[in-house]
Amino acid sequence: MNSFTIDVAKIQFSQEGYLPDIPYHLISTEELLDAFEVFFQRVYALPAGFESLQATYDKLYNAIHEIITHWKALQSSQNNADVFTVDGITYTIDRDHIPDWIMSFMLRRVVCPSSDVLDRHDLLALLEMPNTYDEFNLAAATKCAQISERWVSKLPIDQRRPATIFGEPHVIKSLRLQMQGEL
Amino acid sequence: MRMLPVDKSMQLTQLSKMVGPQNTTPVLIANGIDRVVDVGKAVYDRCSNIISSTYNTVLSKQRKVTWLNWLRGDSDLFESAAMFSEYEWNVLDNTGTFPYTLNIPDGMNLVDSSTIIGNNTPTDNLVAKEAVNQMQQYGKIDPALFITYSTIPSTNTGYVHTSGVHNVFECFKIPWGEVTLYSALSNEHQDFPVYPEKLSDKAVADYDTMPDILYQYEPWYVYRSSGPRENQYVFDFHRDMWTGDHRDGYAYRLIQFCKANCYPRYSGSAVNTSFVTLYIGGQPIIHGILKEVNDDWDGPLGLDKRPLHCTLTLTIAEVSKESLNYDYVKNNYPKEVHSQDVTETKLL
């Protein structure tokens, strides 16, 4: 169980007000995931003007929602794993493990329009799409989606996930490998 | 009483940074605000609800006077409340704090912040009395009551403390308290805003020669006296270094204080002269009589058409409090206090 990152996420959400101000060990992972859904809809909402990426975003959001729902159901069942399909992608989840890509959203490791300007700048520099105010605009999001589609299509079957429109770690990794000429 | 103005977009993490993580929940509880992500919005919504629900309510004059008396301990809050509109009075009466602010409970230690209002300076009695009278009689207060006519900028003006620098020399670390001239005649002292340009000292000894002894390969010297130890201390300063307003007269006050020590105080037939002591960094540099004070002015002219830059030279001749002899002078030097004796050795 990725318990350390879960504890860090609980503390972070508690400080930001998504969770009550109580010691983190008194907060269950289910409560954390409920708070995460509120957090995701607020911080990683589809920005206005990005309607062309609505379909990709909906797939991402539905996947997160279903994974959380199935994970919570798994805790009260006898099974150790669950397999289900959302939007044509088959997911396998473990009762002891929340997918790392969801944890990266939880810990704000994903670059989005509301991220720190330095993080946005670094991503835009990798995308070779700098702009005056380092805005994470539609063009940057579209390019992230293209890179992400390429990346997730090569993932093993048991690690499948939807593509993203944000600057997730795998997008940044892909861009860095591209820069090094290894991709 | 202290209040924290809140922006509508303020989030819980921002509030936590301003008041400290350990104070965040107590502040919210004290103000009846839930611990939510958008704290600013919650404060604004609360004010908006009160304003809309008390739209036709006019607070009684007596109630307003009660609030004004309660705010007398902070002149900036008193002045702001005196200018309140009806909806602002309703918010204050319902929440105990100004509109769109959070009340900071007493006893809570916060870091100094330019955004906290409540200067802890009591309102002038005359102003407070007149304000209360006007409120009781007319139901409102004339803003002219709070107008002051000083041309010297006050650090307590305005509703919100700004972080703007009033005195350009606040950017520099003026060594106030480090250089002081003490006058024994009046038992007063004045601080210099600067260190002396340089420190020079000397010791002299005066010998007579015996010219009548002939055929000597070198003269015979006879000790006559030592001293005087007379030094010049030069201070370079600008009239803005005190308050930022060179019309405050503090530079002239310092110069006149120095010059006054060149004159005695007559008391009947007694003529009392002054002894001065110059302290630098808490150490007495010289104690004696002030023989000469020179002030040379140059530089641009200020708003009062007087030069701004002064070079002040003090000539002090030592009058030692102790008997000066070889052993005393040899051992009388500044010694630093170490926490550990440097000669101590440890056997491993």
Interface residues (C-beta under 8 A of the other chain):
Chain A: Q15 E16 G17 Y18 P20 D21 R42
Chain B: Q11 L12 T13 S16 P21 T24 T25 R35 V36 V37 V39
